[in-house]
Amino acid sequence: MRALIWITEPSWRACIDRARELLPAGAEVTILHVAATDVEALAEHPGPGRLGRHHRPPPGPSVREISDAEAQSLLGEAAQRFGRPAQTVARRGRVEREVLQASAGADVLVLARDGEPRREPKSVGRFQRFVIDHAGCAVVVVWSQDPPGLDAMRWPPHLR
């Protein structure tokens, strides 16, 4: 079995812990982190109102260097927490596209819900929703926190 675990900053611990519980010991596991390049481009853009002045990047490491270092650090911690052999992959680009490309050939993709724990479609972010809808393999969606009880669910009027 080939498994891909897609981690994001807010939910990586829960994702790794649940994947460790769910995936068989002999699975070929890859842990993936994707850095969005649109954020990087926005941070380094000089912005309006510069009136022809040349943009000089601030001294020190670039946003990309910081992003790469953070991704490697996060992947290292995730691999250690997983506690079994796993390949780590850092990618950058359009998040949903990179995850789908990385999941090609995988038997299962494990990802975590993001945001507040609630029982409704909006508990899954736009990138996760796109990947869930378009993945070419089985997708396991785990809670990033303890799931709320059914009493917290907003039932549609016709189901009350």
C-alpha positions as CSV (number, residue, x, y, z in Angstrom):
1,M,0.0,0.0,0.0
2,R,1.3,3.5,-0.9
3,A,0.0,6.2,1.4
4,L,0.5,10.0,1.2
5,I,0.0,12.1,4.3
6,W,-0.6,15.7,3.5
7,I,0.3,17.9,6.5
8,T,-0.4,21.6,7.1
9,E,0.8,23.8,9.9
10,P,-2.3,24.0,12.0
11,S,-3.2,20.3,11.9
12,W,-0.1,18.3,11.3
13,R,0.1,16.6,14.7
14,A,-3.4,15.2,14.5
15,C,-3.0,14.1,10.9
16,I,0.3,12.2,11.7
17,D,-1.1,10.6,14.8
18,R,-4.3,9.4,13.1
19,A,-2.3,8.2,10.0
20,R,0.0,6.2,12.3
21,E,-3.0,4.5,13.9
22,L,-4.8,3.8,10.6
23,L,-2.1,2.9,8.1
24,P,-0.7,-0.7,8.2
25,A,2.9,-1.1,9.4
26,G,4.1,-2.2,6.0
27,A,2.7,0.8,4.1
28,E,5.0,2.8,1.9
29,V,4.4,6.3,3.4
30,T,5.2,9.7,2.1
31,I,4.7,12.8,4.2
32,L,4.0,15.9,2.1
33,H,4.0,19.6,2.8
34,V,3.2,22.2,0.2
35,A,4.1,25.9,0.4
36,A,1.8,28.2,-1.5
37,T,3.9,30.4,-3.8
38,D,1.2,33.1,-4.1
39,V,1.9,34.1,-0.5
40,E,5.6,34.3,-1.3
41,A,5.0,36.4,-4.4
42,L,2.7,38.8,-2.4
43,A,5.2,39.2,0.4
44,E,8.0,40.1,-2.0
45,H,6.0,42.4,-4.3
46,P,6.9,46.1,-3.9
47,G,3.3,47.2,-3.8
48,P,1.6,50.2,-5.1
49,G,2.6,53.8,-4.4
50,R,6.3,53.4,-4.9
51,L,6.3,56.0,-7.6
52,G,9.0,54.4,-9.7
53,R,11.4,53.8,-6.8
54,H,13.3,50.6,-7.1
55,H,12.2,47.8,-4.8
56,R,15.0,46.6,-2.6
57,P,14.4,43.4,-0.7
58,P,14.9,43.7,3.1
59,P,18.3,42.4,4.4
60,G,18.4,38.9,5.6
61,P,17.0,35.6,4.2
62,S,14.3,35.8,1.6
63,V,10.7,34.6,2.2
64,R,11.4,31.6,0.1
65,E,14.5,30.6,2.2
66,I,12.5,31.0,5.4
67,S,9.6,29.0,3.9
68,D,11.9,26.2,2.8
69,A,13.6,26.0,6.2
70,E,10.2,25.9,8.0
71,A,8.9,23.2,5.6
72,Q,12.0,21.0,6.2
73,S,11.7,21.5,10.0
74,L,8.0,20.7,10.0
75,L,8.6,17.6,7.8
76,G,11.4,16.5,10.1
77,E,9.2,16.8,13.2
78,A,6.3,15.0,11.4
79,A,8.6,12.1,10.3
80,Q,9.9,11.7,13.9
81,R,6.4,11.8,15.3
82,F,5.2,9.2,12.8
83,G,7.8,6.8,14.2
84,R,8.1,4.6,11.2
85,P,10.0,4.8,7.9
86,A,8.6,7.6,5.8
87,Q,9.8,9.7,2.9
88,T,9.4,13.4,3.3
89,V,8.6,15.7,0.3
90,A,8.4,19.5,0.3
91,R,6.7,21.1,-2.7
92,R,5.8,24.6,-3.6
93,G,3.2,26.0,-6.0
94,R,-0.6,25.9,-6.2
95,V,-1.4,23.8,-3.1
96,E,-4.3,21.8,-4.6
97,R,-2.5,21.0,-7.8
98,E,0.7,19.9,-6.0
99,V,-1.2,17.6,-3.6
100,L,-3.1,16.0,-6.5
101,Q,0.2,15.5,-8.5
102,A,1.9,14.0,-5.4
103,S,-1.0,11.7,-4.8
104,A,-0.8,10.1,-8.3
105,G,-0.1,6.5,-7.8
106,A,-1.0,6.5,-4.1
107,D,-3.6,4.1,-2.7
108,V,-4.7,6.4,0.0
109,L,-4.3,10.1,0.9
110,V,-4.6,11.1,4.5
111,L,-5.4,14.8,5.3
112,A,-6.9,16.7,8.2
113,R,-9.8,19.1,8.4
114,D,-8.7,22.6,9.1
115,G,-10.3,25.4,11.1
116,E,-12.8,25.1,13.9
117,P,-14.2,21.6,14.7
118,R,-17.8,21.6,13.4
119,R,-20.0,19.2,11.7
120,E,-20.7,21.0,8.4
121,P,-19.1,21.2,5.0
122,K,-17.3,24.4,5.9
123,S,-15.1,22.5,8.4
124,V,-13.0,21.6,5.3
125,G,-11.0,24.4,3.7
126,R,-11.0,25.2,0.0
127,F,-7.8,23.4,-0.8
128,Q,-8.9,20.3,1.1
129,R,-12.3,20.4,-0.5
130,F,-10.8,20.5,-4.0
131,V,-8.4,17.6,-3.3
132,I,-11.2,15.5,-1.7
133,D,-13.4,16.1,-4.8
134,H,-10.6,15.4,-7.4
135,A,-8.2,12.8,-5.8
136,G,-7.6,9.7,-7.8
137,C,-7.3,7.5,-4.7
138,A,-9.1,6.8,-1.5
139,V,-9.1,9.9,0.8
140,V,-9.2,9.7,4.6
141,V,-10.2,12.9,6.3
142,V,-9.3,13.1,10.0
143,W,-10.4,15.6,12.6
144,S,-7.6,18.0,13.7
145,Q,-9.2,18.3,17.1
146,D,-11.7,16.2,19.1
147,P,-14.9,16.1,17.0
148,P,-17.8,17.9,18.3
149,G,-20.9,16.0,19.5
150,L,-24.0,15.7,17.4
151,D,-25.7,18.2,19.6
152,A,-23.4,20.9,18.1
153,M,-24.6,20.1,14.6
154,R,-26.9,22.6,12.9
155,W,-29.5,20.4,11.3
156,P,-31.3,21.5,8.2
157,P,-35.0,22.3,8.9
158,H,-36.3,19.2,6.9
159,L,-34.2,16.9,9.1
160,R,-35.1,18.3,12.6
